[in-house]
Amino acid sequence: MLSEPFSIGNSVIHRIDPRHRILAAFLYSVVVAVLYQLQALALATAFSGLLVKTAGLDGKAVFRRLALVNGFVALFWLILPFTAKGDILFEAGPLTVYEAGVLMALQITLKSNAIIMAFISLVSTMSFSTLGYALRSLKLPHKLVFLFILTYRYIFVIEQEYRKIWRSVKVRGFSPATSIHCYKTYAYMIGMIFVRAAARADRVYRAMLCRGFNGRFHSLSDFPASGKNGLFLFIAIVCTVLLVSTEWYFHG
């Protein structure tokens, strides 16, 4: 089934026009990605945390998603402090920790968390169909948007097919092991997943044609113009300018 845990809500963020949220998330992420001063990055992380709070999201669910990202970021902490040459921060036996490496790893950590929290707050708080319609309203090619939506939808369809095949294999007594029989079983499972996914796609396409599909994406959501949308975009621009100003101030 589709998983959109943050799309249901009635917070201030949920009520903002999705097009404005997409524009704000894009502008904010681009600016944060090019920041280098720790003061500006810390401020960006604080802004993103405020967005999460304003959206009224479940802290545990947000933390789980951040943990996945930080699991990858942890690899940088295992490599950069010992390989990025520069001033020596301290030495621990045969290992030398460089200040430049620690600074670079810290920058990556702050940037990643700030951008992910911003996208969770601004983009994940809308349903995927609404996201697709908003992207189309922003003049993205309709074929690209439609492909984007179908790809997202069929990730979950393929997952369902995989679970069905895995259950049927387990019922027949399959036990993972290091053997030719096991490898062949996995190969057959992968092949059947693609066969079933293709058959499912054909059935869905025929059903869409019966319902009048003409290659265009339509949505029941309406995006009426209102003052709060303009105010939100103005606040987003002000926060972005503040980040840039903080970067320039501490850089100088």
Secondary structure, DSSP 8 states (H G I E B T S, - for coil): ----TTS---STTTTS-HHHHHHHHHHHHHHHHT---HHHHHHHHHHHHHHHHHTT--HHHHHHHHHHHHHHHHHHHHHHHHHS-SSEEEEETTEEEEHHHHHHHHHHHHHHHHHHHHHHHHTTTS-HHHHHHHHHHTT--HHHHHHHHHHHHHHHHHHHHHHHHHHHHHHTT----SSHHHHHHHHHHHHHHHHHHHHHHHHHHHHHHHTT--S----S------HHHHHHHHHHHHHHHHHHHHHHHHH-
